[in-house]
Amino acid sequence: MTVKTLAVKCPTCSKQVLMTDEFPFRPFCSDRCKTIDFGGWAAEQHLIEGDETESDNWSEDKPEGF
């Protein structure tokens, strides 16, 4: 029986990454690429598309007494 392993491109540098234990930072190829991506989110360089008029309502969902 042949087992296929999923391979994806690293979101930061596009190197091929196998979804195995050999790549502990998957889907990133390294801790460096993972950190670069996180920095992009922290600097608001990445956005998730959506309706800007929608409220996230997270503050209204707090239980009483908070």
PyMOL Python script that loads the backbone (N, CA, C, O; Angstrom):
from pymol import cmd

cmd.read_pdbstr("""\
ATOM      1  N   MET A   1       0.838  -1.176   0.000  1.00  0.00           N
ATOM      2  CA  MET A   1       0.000   0.000   0.000  1.00  0.00           C
ATOM      3  C   MET A   1       0.888   1.247   0.000  1.00  0.00           C
ATOM      4  O   MET A   1       1.863   1.326   0.748  1.00  0.00           O
ATOM      5  N   THR A   2       0.547   2.201  -0.832  1.00  0.00           N
ATOM      6  CA  THR A   2       1.292   3.447  -0.932  1.00  0.00           C
ATOM      7  C   THR A   2       0.582   4.534  -0.129  1.00  0.00           C
ATOM      8  O   THR A   2      -0.625   4.736  -0.265  1.00  0.00           O
ATOM      9  N   VAL A   3       1.348   5.225   0.706  1.00  0.00           N
ATOM     10  CA  VAL A   3       0.796   6.318   1.497  1.00  0.00           C
ATOM     11  C   VAL A   3       1.301   7.625   0.894  1.00  0.00           C
ATOM     12  O   VAL A   3       2.506   7.813   0.728  1.00  0.00           O
ATOM     13  N   LYS A   4       0.382   8.521   0.571  1.00  0.00           N
ATOM     14  CA  LYS A   4       0.754   9.820   0.024  1.00  0.00           C
ATOM     15  C   LYS A   4       0.838  10.832   1.152  1.00  0.00           C
ATOM     16  O   LYS A   4       0.030  10.809   2.080  1.00  0.00           O
ATOM     17  N   THR A   5       1.816  11.715   1.068  1.00  0.00           N
ATOM     18  CA  THR A   5       1.997  12.765   2.057  1.00  0.00           C
ATOM     19  C   THR A   5       1.656  14.106   1.413  1.00  0.00           C
ATOM     20  O   THR A   5       2.138  14.424   0.325  1.00  0.00           O
ATOM     21  N   LEU A   6       0.830  14.879   2.090  1.00  0.00           N
ATOM     22  CA  LEU A   6       0.445  16.190   1.591  1.00  0.00           C
ATOM     23  C   LEU A   6       1.643  17.126   1.630  1.00  0.00           C
ATOM     24  O   LEU A   6       2.353  17.188   2.634  1.00  0.00           O
ATOM     25  N   ALA A   7       1.868  17.839   0.563  1.00  0.00           N
ATOM     26  CA  ALA A   7       2.924  18.837   0.490  1.00  0.00           C
ATOM     27  C   ALA A   7       2.291  20.179   0.133  1.00  0.00           C
ATOM     28  O   ALA A   7       1.421  20.250  -0.735  1.00  0.00           O
ATOM     29  N   VAL A   8       2.730  21.235   0.802  1.00  0.00           N
ATOM     30  CA  VAL A   8       2.234  22.587   0.542  1.00  0.00           C
ATOM     31  C   VAL A   8       3.425  23.528   0.398  1.00  0.00           C
ATOM     32  O   VAL A   8       4.549  23.183   0.762  1.00  0.00           O
ATOM     33  N   LYS A   9       3.168  24.700  -0.128  1.00  0.00           N
ATOM     34  CA  LYS A   9       4.215  25.721  -0.211  1.00  0.00           C
ATOM     35  C   LYS A   9       4.207  26.539   1.066  1.00  0.00           C
ATOM     36  O   LYS A   9       3.139  26.887   1.570  1.00  0.00           O
ATOM     37  N   CYS A  10       5.371  26.848   1.592  1.00  0.00           N
ATOM     38  CA  CYS A  10       5.482  27.721   2.757  1.00  0.00           C
ATOM     39  C   CYS A  10       4.853  29.064   2.391  1.00  0.00           C
ATOM     40  O   CYS A  10       5.196  29.636   1.356  1.00  0.00           O
ATOM     41  N   PRO A  11       3.939  29.580   3.215  1.00  0.00           N
ATOM     42  CA  PRO A  11       3.285  30.859   2.897  1.00  0.00           C
ATOM     43  C   PRO A  11       4.251  32.045   2.800  1.00  0.00           C
ATOM     44  O   PRO A  11       3.922  33.059   2.184  1.00  0.00           O
ATOM     45  N   THR A  12       5.429  31.926   3.399  1.00  0.00           N
ATOM     46  CA  THR A  12       6.373  33.039   3.408  1.00  0.00           C
ATOM     47  C   THR A  12       7.372  32.975   2.256  1.00  0.00           C
ATOM     48  O   THR A  12       7.563  33.963   1.547  1.00  0.00           O
ATOM     49  N   CYS A  13       8.019  31.805   2.063  1.00  0.00           N
ATOM     50  CA  CYS A  13       9.094  31.717   1.071  1.00  0.00           C
ATOM     51  C   CYS A  13       8.801  30.779  -0.095  1.00  0.00           C
ATOM     52  O   CYS A  13       9.588  30.704  -1.039  1.00  0.00           O
ATOM     53  N   SER A  14       7.690  30.071  -0.044  1.00  0.00           N
ATOM     54  CA  SER A  14       7.245  29.159  -1.099  1.00  0.00           C
ATOM     55  C   SER A  14       8.042  27.864  -1.224  1.00  0.00           C
ATOM     56  O   SER A  14       7.878  27.146  -2.210  1.00  0.00           O
ATOM     57  N   LYS A  15       8.903  27.543  -0.250  1.00  0.00           N
ATOM     58  CA  LYS A  15       9.569  26.240  -0.260  1.00  0.00           C
ATOM     59  C   LYS A  15       8.526  25.158  -0.031  1.00  0.00           C
ATOM     60  O   LYS A  15       7.501  25.397   0.607  1.00  0.00           O
ATOM     61  N   GLN A  16       8.792  23.961  -0.558  1.00  0.00           N
ATOM     62  CA  GLN A  16       7.869  22.852  -0.360  1.00  0.00           C
ATOM     63  C   GLN A  16       7.988  22.325   1.073  1.00  0.00           C
ATOM     64  O   GLN A  16       9.089  22.093   1.571  1.00  0.00           O
ATOM     65  N   VAL A  17       6.844  22.141   1.721  1.00  0.00           N
ATOM     66  CA  VAL A  17       6.786  21.662   3.099  1.00  0.00           C
ATOM     67  C   VAL A  17       5.907  20.416   3.117  1.00  0.00           C
ATOM     68  O   VAL A  17       4.765  20.443   2.656  1.00  0.00           O
ATOM     69  N   LEU A  18       6.447  19.329   3.652  1.00  0.00           N
ATOM     70  CA  LEU A  18       5.651  18.117   3.812  1.00  0.00           C
ATOM     71  C   LEU A  18       4.918  18.193   5.135  1.00  0.00           C
ATOM     72  O   LEU A  18       5.472  18.660   6.130  1.00  0.00           O
ATOM     73  N   MET A  19       3.699  17.745   5.152  1.00  0.00           N
ATOM     74  CA  MET A  19       2.906  17.775   6.380  1.00  0.00           C
ATOM     75  C   MET A  19       3.232  16.537   7.222  1.00  0.00           C
ATOM     76  O   MET A  19       2.397  15.656   7.428  1.00  0.00           O
ATOM     77  N   THR A  20       4.476  16.508   7.698  1.00  0.00           N
ATOM     78  CA  THR A  20       4.973  15.407   8.520  1.00  0.00           C
ATOM     79  C   THR A  20       5.688  15.985   9.738  1.00  0.00           C
ATOM     80  O   THR A  20       5.856  17.199   9.857  1.00  0.00           O
ATOM     81  N   ASP A  21       6.102  15.102  10.637  1.00  0.00           N
ATOM     82  CA  ASP A  21       6.821  15.542  11.833  1.00  0.00           C
ATOM     83  C   ASP A  21       8.197  16.113  11.515  1.00  0.00           C
ATOM     84  O   ASP A  21       8.810  16.752  12.370  1.00  0.00           O
ATOM     85  N   GLU A  22       8.693  15.893  10.300  1.00  0.00           N
ATOM     86  CA  GLU A  22       9.970  16.475   9.890  1.00  0.00           C
ATOM     87  C   GLU A  22       9.907  18.001   9.825  1.00  0.00           C
ATOM     88  O   GLU A  22      10.935  18.675   9.888  1.00  0.00           O
ATOM     89  N   PHE A  23       8.703  18.534   9.699  1.00  0.00           N
ATOM     90  CA  PHE A  23       8.497  19.974   9.589  1.00  0.00           C
ATOM     91  C   PHE A  23       7.628  20.439  10.759  1.00  0.00           C
ATOM     92  O   PHE A  23       6.415  20.584  10.607  1.00  0.00           O
ATOM     93  N   PRO A  24       8.234  20.671  11.921  1.00  0.00           N
ATOM     94  CA  PRO A  24       7.443  21.016  13.107  1.00  0.00           C
ATOM     95  C   PRO A  24       6.745  22.377  13.021  1.00  0.00           C
ATOM     96  O   PRO A  24       5.848  22.650  13.818  1.00  0.00           O
ATOM     97  N   PHE A  25       7.134  23.229  12.080  1.00  0.00           N
ATOM     98  CA  PHE A  25       6.531  24.558  11.967  1.00  0.00           C
ATOM     99  C   PHE A  25       5.515  24.624  10.824  1.00  0.00           C
ATOM    100  O   PHE A  25       5.106  25.707  10.407  1.00  0.00           O
ATOM    101  N   ARG A  26       5.113  23.441  10.321  1.00  0.00           N
ATOM    102  CA  ARG A  26       4.193  23.391   9.181  1.00  0.00           C
ATOM    103  C   ARG A  26       2.947  24.225   9.432  1.00  0.00           C
ATOM    104  O   ARG A  26       2.456  24.205  10.561  1.00  0.00           O
ATOM    105  N   PRO A  27       2.416  24.931   8.501  1.00  0.00           N
ATOM    106  CA  PRO A  27       2.740  24.906   7.082  1.00  0.00           C
ATOM    107  C   PRO A  27       3.952  25.752   6.702  1.00  0.00           C
ATOM    108  O   PRO A  27       4.236  25.921   5.516  1.00  0.00           O
ATOM    109  N   PHE A  28       4.660  26.278   7.677  1.00  0.00           N
ATOM    110  CA  PHE A  28       5.882  27.039   7.405  1.00  0.00           C
ATOM    111  C   PHE A  28       7.071  26.088   7.370  1.00  0.00           C
ATOM    112  O   PHE A  28       7.044  25.031   8.000  1.00  0.00           O
ATOM    113  N   CYS A  29       8.120  26.465   6.629  1.00  0.00           N
ATOM    114  CA  CYS A  29       9.282  25.596   6.527  1.00  0.00           C
ATOM    115  C   CYS A  29      10.211  25.759   7.728  1.00  0.00           C
ATOM    116  O   CYS A  29      11.022  24.875   8.005  1.00  0.00           O
ATOM    117  N   SER A  30      10.103  26.876   8.443  1.00  0.00           N
ATOM    118  CA  SER A  30      11.007  27.131   9.562  1.00  0.00           C
ATOM    119  C   SER A  30      10.367  28.096  10.561  1.00  0.00           C
ATOM    120  O   SER A  30       9.339  28.718  10.289  1.00  0.00           O
ATOM    121  N   ASP A  31      11.005  28.196  11.713  1.00  0.00           N
ATOM    122  CA  ASP A  31      10.548  29.153  12.725  1.00  0.00           C
ATOM    123  C   ASP A  31      10.697  30.582  12.199  1.00  0.00           C
ATOM    124  O   ASP A  31       9.878  31.447  12.509  1.00  0.00           O
ATOM    125  N   ARG A  32      11.732  30.827  11.412  1.00  0.00           N
ATOM    126  CA  ARG A  32      11.961  32.155  10.837  1.00  0.00           C
ATOM    127  C   ARG A  32      10.776  32.572   9.967  1.00  0.00           C
ATOM    128  O   ARG A  32      10.263  33.683  10.107  1.00  0.00           O
ATOM    129  N   CYS A  33      10.341  31.684   9.069  1.00  0.00           N
ATOM    130  CA  CYS A  33       9.213  32.011   8.191  1.00  0.00           C
ATOM    131  C   CYS A  33       7.931  32.196   8.998  1.00  0.00           C
ATOM    132  O   CYS A  33       7.121  33.066   8.679  1.00  0.00           O
ATOM    133  N   LYS A  34       7.741  31.394  10.032  1.00  0.00           N
ATOM    134  CA  LYS A  34       6.563  31.533  10.894  1.00  0.00           C
ATOM    135  C   LYS A  34       6.570  32.893  11.587  1.00  0.00           C
ATOM    136  O   LYS A  34       5.533  33.550  11.678  1.00  0.00           O
ATOM    137  N   THR A  35       7.732  33.315  12.074  1.00  0.00           N
ATOM    138  CA  THR A  35       7.868  34.599  12.762  1.00  0.00           C
ATOM    139  C   THR A  35       7.646  35.773  11.812  1.00  0.00           C
ATOM    140  O   THR A  35       7.018  36.766  12.180  1.00  0.00           O
ATOM    141  N   ILE A  36       8.159  35.659  10.599  1.00  0.00           N
ATOM    142  CA  ILE A  36       7.944  36.712   9.592  1.00  0.00           C
ATOM    143  C   ILE A  36       6.453  36.875   9.315  1.00  0.00           C
ATOM    144  O   ILE A  36       5.955  37.998   9.245  1.00  0.00           O
ATOM    145  N   ASP A  37       5.735  35.756   9.157  1.00  0.00           N
ATOM    146  CA  ASP A  37       4.299  35.807   8.903  1.00  0.00           C
ATOM    147  C   ASP A  37       3.557  36.425  10.089  1.00  0.00           C
ATOM    148  O   ASP A  37       2.681  37.269   9.901  1.00  0.00           O
ATOM    149  N   PHE A  38       3.901  36.012  11.295  1.00  0.00           N
ATOM    150  CA  PHE A  38       3.258  36.574  12.485  1.00  0.00           C
ATOM    151  C   PHE A  38       3.487  38.082  12.560  1.00  0.00           C
ATOM    152  O   PHE A  38       2.576  38.834  12.904  1.00  0.00           O
ATOM    153  N   GLY A  39       4.697  38.519  12.240  1.00  0.00           N
ATOM    154  CA  GLY A  39       4.992  39.955  12.236  1.00  0.00           C
ATOM    155  C   GLY A  39       4.131  40.715  11.249  1.00  0.00           C
ATOM    156  O   GLY A  39       3.720  41.845  11.515  1.00  0.00           O
ATOM    157  N   GLY A  40       3.857  40.096  10.105  1.00  0.00           N
ATOM    158  CA  GLY A  40       2.969  40.725   9.116  1.00  0.00           C
ATOM    159  C   GLY A  40       1.565  40.919   9.649  1.00  0.00           C
ATOM    160  O   GLY A  40       0.945  41.955   9.412  1.00  0.00           O
ATOM    161  N   TRP A  41       1.054  39.915  10.379  1.00  0.00           N
ATOM    162  CA  TRP A  41      -0.281  40.053  10.989  1.00  0.00           C
ATOM    163  C   TRP A  41      -0.253  41.126  12.080  1.00  0.00           C
ATOM    164  O   TRP A  41      -1.175  41.936  12.175  1.00  0.00           O
ATOM    165  N   ALA A  42       0.801  41.134  12.903  1.00  0.00           N
ATOM    166  CA  ALA A  42       0.900  42.111  13.992  1.00  0.00           C
ATOM    167  C   ALA A  42       0.983  43.541  13.456  1.00  0.00           C
ATOM    168  O   ALA A  42       0.475  44.474  14.078  1.00  0.00           O
ATOM    169  N   ALA A  43       1.622  43.704  12.305  1.00  0.00           N
ATOM    170  CA  ALA A  43       1.752  45.025  11.687  1.00  0.00           C
ATOM    171  C   ALA A  43       0.551  45.369  10.805  1.00  0.00           C
ATOM    172  O   ALA A  43       0.542  46.397  10.130  1.00  0.00           O
ATOM    173  N   GLU A  44      -0.462  44.500  10.818  1.00  0.00           N
ATOM    174  CA  GLU A  44      -1.692  44.680  10.035  1.00  0.00           C
ATOM    175  C   GLU A  44      -1.416  44.773   8.539  1.00  0.00           C
ATOM    176  O   GLU A  44      -2.085  45.520   7.825  1.00  0.00           O
ATOM    177  N   GLN A  45      -0.419  44.002   8.060  1.00  0.00           N
ATOM    178  CA  GLN A  45      -0.141  43.923   6.632  1.00  0.00           C
ATOM    179  C   GLN A  45      -1.036  42.891   5.951  1.00  0.00           C
ATOM    180  O   GLN A  45      -1.190  42.916   4.730  1.00  0.00           O
ATOM    181  N   HIS A  46      -1.622  41.990   6.724  1.00  0.00           N
ATOM    182  CA  HIS A  46      -2.528  40.964   6.201  1.00  0.00           C
ATOM    183  C   HIS A  46      -3.939  41.298   6.655  1.00  0.00           C
ATOM    184  O   HIS A  46      -4.145  41.757   7.778  1.00  0.00           O
ATOM    185  N   LEU A  47      -4.906  41.067   5.783  1.00  0.00           N
ATOM    186  CA  LEU A  47      -6.303  41.332   6.114  1.00  0.00           C
ATOM    187  C   LEU A  47      -7.163  40.151   5.709  1.00  0.00           C
ATOM    188  O   LEU A  47      -6.854  39.449   4.746  1.00  0.00           O
ATOM    189  N   ILE A  48      -8.225  39.938   6.433  1.00  0.00           N
ATOM    190  CA  ILE A  48      -9.226  38.945   6.060  1.00  0.00           C
ATOM    191  C   ILE A  48     -10.402  39.712   5.501  1.00  0.00           C
ATOM    192  O   ILE A  48     -10.946  40.600   6.157  1.00  0.00           O
ATOM    193  N   GLU A  49     -10.793  39.368   4.286  1.00  0.00           N
ATOM    194  CA  GLU A  49     -11.893  40.068   3.618  1.00  0.00           C
ATOM    195  C   GLU A  49     -13.174  39.932   4.421  1.00  0.00           C
ATOM    196  O   GLU A  49     -13.429  38.893   5.030  1.00  0.00           O
ATOM    197  N   GLY A  50     -13.963  40.969   4.419  1.00  0.00           N
ATOM    198  CA  GLY A  50     -15.240  40.933   5.107  1.00  0.00           C
ATOM    199  C   GLY A  50     -15.954  42.252   4.973  1.00  0.00           C
ATOM    200  O   GLY A  50     -15.419  43.217   4.427  1.00  0.00           O
ATOM    201  N   ASP A  51     -17.159  42.283   5.474  1.00  0.00           N
ATOM    202  CA  ASP A  51     -17.978  43.481   5.430  1.00  0.00           C
ATOM    203  C   ASP A  51     -17.556  44.389   6.584  1.00  0.00           C
ATOM    204  O   ASP A  51     -17.680  44.016   7.750  1.00  0.00           O
ATOM    205  N   GLU A  52     -17.059  45.578   6.256  1.00  0.00           N
ATOM    206  CA  GLU A  52     -16.585  46.493   7.293  1.00  0.00           C
ATOM    207  C   GLU A  52     -17.707  47.029   8.169  1.00  0.00           C
ATOM    208  O   GLU A  52     -17.448  47.529   9.263  1.00  0.00           O
ATOM    209  N   THR A  53     -18.944  46.934   7.708  1.00  0.00           N
ATOM    210  CA  THR A  53     -20.049  47.448   8.504  1.00  0.00           C
ATOM    211  C   THR A  53     -20.487  46.463   9.577  1.00  0.00           C
ATOM    212  O   THR A  53     -21.219  46.832  10.496  1.00  0.00           O
ATOM    213  N   GLU A  54     -20.044  45.203   9.469  1.00  0.00           N
ATOM    214  CA  GLU A  54     -20.401  44.211  10.481  1.00  0.00           C
ATOM    215  C   GLU A  54     -19.667  44.513  11.781  1.00  0.00           C
ATOM    216  O   GLU A  54     -18.481  44.842  11.768  1.00  0.00           O
ATOM    217  N   SER A  55     -20.362  44.403  12.882  1.00  0.00           N
ATOM    218  CA  SER A  55     -19.731  44.558  14.185  1.00  0.00           C
ATOM    219  C   SER A  55     -19.310  43.184  14.655  1.00  0.00           C
ATOM    220  O   SER A  55     -19.999  42.198  14.395  1.00  0.00           O
ATOM    221  N   ASP A  56     -18.172  43.111  15.354  1.00  0.00           N
ATOM    222  CA  ASP A  56     -17.743  41.805  15.838  1.00  0.00           C
ATOM    223  C   ASP A  56     -18.516  41.392  17.086  1.00  0.00           C
ATOM    224  O   ASP A  56     -18.543  40.211  17.432  1.00  0.00           O
ATOM    225  N   ASN A  57     -19.146  42.353  17.766  1.00  0.00           N
ATOM    226  CA  ASN A  57     -19.993  42.097  18.933  1.00  0.00           C
ATOM    227  C   ASN A  57     -19.298  41.356  20.066  1.00  0.00           C
ATOM    228  O   ASN A  57     -19.972  40.875  20.978  1.00  0.00           O
ATOM    229  N   TRP A  58     -17.989  41.250  20.038  1.00  0.00           N
ATOM    230  CA  TRP A  58     -17.341  40.478  21.101  1.00  0.00           C
ATOM    231  C   TRP A  58     -17.522  41.131  22.461  1.00  0.00           C
ATOM    232  O   TRP A  58     -17.649  40.426  23.461  1.00  0.00           O
ATOM    233  N   SER A  59     -17.537  42.440  22.527  1.00  0.00           N
ATOM    234  CA  SER A  59     -17.667  43.093  23.824  1.00  0.00           C
ATOM    235  C   SER A  59     -19.090  42.972  24.371  1.00  0.00           C
ATOM    236  O   SER A  59     -19.293  43.014  25.585  1.00  0.00           O
ATOM    237  N   GLU A  60     -20.071  42.822  23.483  1.00  0.00           N
ATOM    238  CA  GLU A  60     -21.455  42.683  23.946  1.00  0.00           C
ATOM    239  C   GLU A  60     -21.744  41.272  24.448  1.00  0.00           C
ATOM    240  O   GLU A  60     -22.755  41.059  25.117  1.00  0.00           O
ATOM    241  N   ASP A  61     -20.884  40.306  24.142  1.00  0.00           N
ATOM    242  CA  ASP A  61     -21.102  38.921  24.541  1.00  0.00           C
ATOM    243  C   ASP A  61     -20.552  38.601  25.934  1.00  0.00           C
ATOM    244  O   ASP A  61     -20.636  37.458  26.382  1.00  0.00           O
ATOM    245  N   LYS A  62     -19.997  39.589  26.612  1.00  0.00           N
ATOM    246  CA  LYS A  62     -19.435  39.341  27.937  1.00  0.00           C
ATOM    247  C   LYS A  62     -20.545  39.009  28.934  1.00  0.00           C
ATOM    248  O   LYS A  62     -21.616  39.615  28.898  1.00  0.00           O
ATOM    249  N   PRO A  63     -20.293  38.052  29.817  1.00  0.00           N
ATOM    250  CA  PRO A  63     -21.266  37.737  30.851  1.00  0.00           C
ATOM    251  C   PRO A  63     -21.446  38.912  31.816  1.00  0.00           C
ATOM    252  O   PRO A  63     -20.568  39.767  31.930  1.00  0.00           O
ATOM    253  N   GLU A  64     -22.556  38.950  32.490  1.00  0.00           N
ATOM    254  CA  GLU A  64     -22.830  40.017  33.457  1.00  0.00           C
ATOM    255  C   GLU A  64     -21.747  40.050  34.529  1.00  0.00           C
ATOM    256  O   GLU A  64     -21.243  39.005  34.941  1.00  0.00           O
ATOM    257  N   GLY A  65     -21.394  41.237  34.973  1.00  0.00           N
ATOM    258  CA  GLY A  65     -20.436  41.390  36.058  1.00  0.00           C
ATOM    259  C   GLY A  65     -19.005  41.590  35.585  1.00  0.00           C
ATOM    260  O   GLY A  65     -18.100  41.705  36.412  1.00  0.00           O
ATOM    261  N   PHE A  66     -18.776  41.633  34.275  1.00  0.00           N
ATOM    262  CA  PHE A  66     -17.414  41.851  33.784  1.00  0.00           C
ATOM    263  C   PHE A  66     -17.233  43.273  33.361  1.00  0.00           C
ATOM    264  O   PHE A  66     -16.149  43.652  32.917  1.00  0.00           O
TER     265      PHE A  66
END
""", "prot")
cmd.dss("prot")
cmd.show_as("cartoon", "prot")
cmd.util.cbc("prot")
cmd.orient("prot")
